[in-house]
């Protein structure tokens, strides 16, 4: 009977020690999943912009047209918990080039996370995701 009295409250102490670590792991998995998802969206947006820029049309798509395609794609699919909608930066190289020339579209985006992103940013700086798609003009 005396052994049972001495162990009263042990479960509460164990929970208090393990819960922060468990929450850190769970939020880390969620944040890492969001980073991977946003990376895939940035990659697809660069591909969509490059594809829109190389298709043979008259007149040739301009840098503004390609940027609009990328911006529309990212505004529909990017997940962000920032107060404002995320706006990635788009860099287009060789827009409106001739047949067989390479067109490169680079999309960069600063990731803002939920909890861990706010804790890690002061230590490492903001996390910048970027992707480049290069295609030959048709």
Secondary structure, 3 states (H helix, E strand, C coil): CHHHHHCCCHHHHHHHHHHHHHHHHHHHHHHHHHHHHHHHHHHHHHHHHHHHHHCCCCCCCCHHHHHHHHHHHHHHHCCCCCCCCCCCEEEEECCCCCCCCEEEEEEEEEECCCCHHHHHHHHHCCEEEEEEEEEECC
